[in-house]
Amino acid sequence: MCKRLCNFLELHHTLYDFQFGFRKHHSTVFALIEVLDNIYEHLNKREYIIGIYLDLQKAFDTVKCCIVENKPSLSFSVVDLV
């Protein structure tokens, strides 16, 4: 099912071009290269650069269970994406 869904998303160009990490030929190394390329491009133009990096790995460990249980549900199907 996962393979079919990924193929569908690729076929219909649903994913953002710079979505890295789980896509074939789009490793997280390419994401880093893209960021560095962008930084060097702006440095060459003598522009200012600012980077804000957030580590959200443990963000949901501190959320109370009752908040998560009462959140509004969001559902859609693959058909809605077309």
C-alpha positions as CSV (number, residue, x, y, z in Angstrom):
1,M,0.0,0.0,0.0
2,C,2.8,2.4,0.9
3,K,4.5,1.8,-2.4
4,R,1.3,2.4,-4.3
5,L,0.6,5.6,-2.4
6,C,4.2,6.9,-3.0
7,N,3.9,6.1,-6.7
8,F,0.6,7.9,-6.9
9,L,2.0,11.0,-5.2
10,E,5.0,11.0,-7.5
11,L,2.9,10.5,-10.6
12,H,0.6,13.4,-9.9
13,H,3.4,15.7,-8.6
14,T,1.6,16.1,-5.3
15,L,4.7,16.4,-3.1
16,Y,6.8,19.5,-2.8
17,D,10.0,19.2,-4.9
18,F,12.1,19.8,-1.8
19,Q,10.5,17.1,0.3
20,F,13.5,15.0,1.4
21,G,14.0,12.0,3.6
22,F,11.6,9.3,2.5
23,R,11.5,9.7,-1.3
24,K,13.6,7.8,-3.8
25,H,16.6,9.8,-4.9
26,H,15.8,12.6,-2.4
27,S,18.0,11.8,0.6
28,T,18.5,14.1,3.5
29,V,22.1,14.7,2.2
30,F,20.5,16.5,-0.8
31,A,18.5,18.7,1.6
32,L,21.8,19.7,3.3
33,I,23.4,20.4,-0.1
34,E,20.4,22.5,-1.1
35,V,20.7,24.6,2.1
36,L,24.5,25.1,1.7
37,D,24.1,26.0,-2.0
38,N,21.5,28.6,-1.0
39,I,23.8,30.0,1.7
40,Y,26.7,30.3,-0.6
41,E,24.6,31.9,-3.3
42,H,23.6,34.7,-1.0
43,L,27.1,35.1,0.5
44,N,28.4,35.6,-3.0
45,K,25.9,38.4,-3.5
46,R,27.0,39.9,-0.2
47,E,23.5,39.5,1.3
48,Y,22.7,38.9,4.9
49,I,21.8,35.3,6.0
50,I,20.0,34.1,9.0
51,G,19.3,30.5,10.0
52,I,16.7,29.4,12.5
53,Y,16.8,25.7,13.2
54,L,14.2,24.0,15.4
55,D,14.6,20.5,16.7
56,L,11.0,19.1,17.0
57,Q,12.0,15.5,17.7
58,K,10.7,15.6,21.3
59,A,8.0,18.2,20.8
60,F,5.1,15.9,21.2
61,D,6.5,14.1,24.2
62,T,5.4,17.1,26.3
63,V,1.9,17.4,25.0
64,K,-0.8,16.2,27.4
65,C,-2.6,13.2,26.2
66,C,-6.0,14.8,26.7
67,I,-5.1,17.6,24.3
68,V,-4.1,15.1,21.6
69,E,-7.3,13.0,22.2
70,N,-9.6,16.0,21.9
71,K,-8.0,17.5,18.8
72,P,-10.3,17.9,15.8
73,S,-9.9,15.1,13.3
74,L,-8.6,15.8,9.9
75,S,-9.3,13.1,7.3
76,F,-9.0,13.0,3.5
77,S,-8.6,10.3,0.9
78,V,-6.3,9.9,-2.0
79,V,-9.2,10.8,-4.2
80,D,-9.3,14.3,-2.6
81,L,-5.7,14.9,-3.6
82,V,-6.5,14.6,-7.3
